[in-house]
Amino acid sequence: MVKVLIIQAHAHIEGSLSLTVAQEFVQAYQKAHPQDQIIMRDLYTQTGVPPLNDVTMRAWQKQKFDEELSAEEAQLLTQHEEWLTEFMTADKYVFVNPMYNHFLPAEMKQYLDLTAVAHKTFKYTNKGSVGLLHNKKMLHIQAAGSEYHISGKWGIVKFLFRKLFRIPSKESCALMDLGSLYLKSMMKFYGIKDVDALYIEGVDAKREQRDTILNQALEEARLKAQTF
């Protein structure tokens, strides 16, 4: 059975564009692939992502030297292992989030830190790190108030040209979406090469076009669900 893991990093608010589009994608995917299993991992639950804190570091140190763990340490490491296993055993990933200050929400970054484990999702070799997750695919659904990806490669060229000659401009481009670049980089680090994205952009810059932008994204979600 194919497992599709939906990793959602978004506050529970009504009218969210990324959540609305993600829900449409899931419904369309289930209809097109009724035999597949959908797993929801909400990073904004009350417990949140298992932390990488002092307790975690102390527990890993004890584990390394086969020392006895406290109840708190054992419970935390169990949570880490459960979340990591869930990630590793999935076949497809759908990351859902809003853009926060040109990056991902902190919870999403913490989730990626949790899943970046040597000898599990990647390994070190004398030629550098090698990803261990193969034959998997990823879709990134992200909403942003401005437009970053609509202009495509030409937008990047214009952005670099303006930077080179110090020409002032308020236009954005894909290079300013650091979160998307980071997420794709991490997927490549894990060995996941089949990556795609669905961006819902410009709803703040073009408020009068909000419904149009949303409807276009919903249609794109339905189309992507057919072949994902």
N, C-alpha and C positions, 0 to 999 in steps of 0.2 A: 504493500500500500504506500502510495506517495504521500509524504507528510509536508504540509505547507505551514510554515511558522510565521505568524503575523506579529512583528515586534512593534508595538505602538508606544510612542513616547509623546504623549499629548495630554494636557490637562482636560478633565471631563467637563467640557463646556458645550453649550448648544450652538449650532451654527458654524462649527469648525469646518473649514473647507477640506483639510486633509483627512479628517475623520469621515466626513460625508463621502468623499471620493473613495476612500479605502473601503467603506462599507459597500458601496456600489460594486467595487472590484470583487470583493469577497462573494457577494451574492451572484454576480455573473460567473465567477470562477466555479462556484459550487454547482451551478446549473450546467456549465460546460464540462465539468469533471466531477460528477457525482460520486465516483468511487474514491476520490482523494480525501485525506483527513486534514481538516483545518484546525490548527492549534493557535490560540490567542495568548500572547504574552504581553500583558499591560504593565508597562514600567512605572505607571503612576498609581499603582495600588497603595494601600496604607503601609504595607511593609516595604515596598520599593525594591530596588535592585540590591542584592546582597553586597555589602560594602567591602571595599579594600581599605581597611583601617588598621589601627594598632592591633586589634584582636586577630585580624586576618594574618598579619605579618608574624605575630607571635605563634599562632597556630601552625603556620607553614614551617616555621623554624623548628618547632617541637616535632612536627611530623617528619621532617628531614632526619632528625636524630632519634626517631622512634621513642619520643618522650610522651608521657601521659597527657592527654588533652583535658581541659576543663569542660564542663557541660556546655558552656557558652561557645567555646572554641570548636567543639565537635559539631554542634548544631550549625554554626556558621559554615564550616567546611562542607557539611552535608548539603546545605543550600547551594553552595557554589557548584558542587558536583552535579546536583540535580539540574540546575540551569544550564551548565556546560553540556551535559549529556543531551538535554533537549535540543540544544543548538546543533550539536554535532550529528545527531541522528535525523535531523530534518533534511529534506531534499530540495526545498525551495524556501526562499526568505522574502518577506515583504516588510520593509522598514517604513514606518509611517511617522511623520513628525512635521512640525512647523519649523521654519528657519528662525533661530534666535541669534540676532546680532552676527549675521553672516556665518553662523555655525549651527551645530546640532544642539538640542537640549542636553543639559548636563547628565540626565538619566541615560540618554542614548550613549554618550561617551563612556559612562560608567559600565554600561552593558558590554560595550566593545572591549573595555579593559578586562572585564570578567571572562570573556570568551577567548581572549588572546592568551592561550596557555601552551607553552612549549611541549612538544611531543603529543599534543592533542589536536590543535588546529594548525600548527606549524612546527617545523623542526629546524635546528641549526645544522649547517653543513660547512665544509671547508670552502664552499663557493657562495656562502651566504644562506639566508633563511629560505625555506621551501614550504609552501602551503601544503596542507594535508587533506583539505576538503575538495574533492574532485567530483565532476559530473553533477554539480549543483548550479542553481541559478538564483539571481536576486533582482528584486524590483524595489526601487526607492520612490515612495510617494511623499512629496513635500510641498507645502504651501508657503508662499512668501508675498509680502506686500508689494515689492518692486519686481521688475523684470530682469532676470539674469541670463536665462538660457534661450529666450525667444530669438535673439539676434544671431545665435549660432557662432560658427568660427569667425565670420566677418566681424561680429561684435568684439571678439577677443583681439583681432588684429587692430581694430580702431582703438580699443582700450590701451593696448601696448604702444600704439603710435602716440596717443595723447600723453601717456606717461613719459615716453622718451623725449618728447618735445615740450613737456610741462604745460600742456594745453588744458585749462580748466574745463570740467564737464561733470554733469550730474548723472550721466548714463552709467548703467551697471553692465556687467557681463559675467559669464560663467566662472571666470577666475576669482570673482569676489564671493562666490558661494563656496566657502572653505569647508563647510560641513559635507557637502556632496562630494567634493574632491577627497576628503578624508575617508568617507565611508567607502567609496570605490577603491581607494588605496588599501583599506583594511581587507576588503573582500579579495583583492588580488593577493594580499599577504597570506590569506587563508587558502589560496588556491582556487578561488571562485572567479572564473573568467567571464561567465555569461551574466552580464549585469545590464540593467535597463532602468529607466527613470520616467516618472510621470510628474511633471512640475505644474503646480497651480499658481500662477504668478500674475502680479499686477493689480490685485484687488484694492490695494490702497492707493497706488499711483493712478488708477483709473476706476474710481469708485462707481461711476455710472455704468461701467461694463461688468460689474460683479456677476450678475446672473449669466451673462454670455460666457464669461471666463469659466464659471462653474459648470455650465452645461457642456462646454467643450471638453472639460476635464472628465466629466462623467461619461461622455461618449468614448473618450480615449480609454478610460478604465474598462469599459465593457469590451472594447476591441482587444486590449492587451490580455484580458482574462481568457480569451478564447485560445490563445497560443502560449500562454505562460506555463 
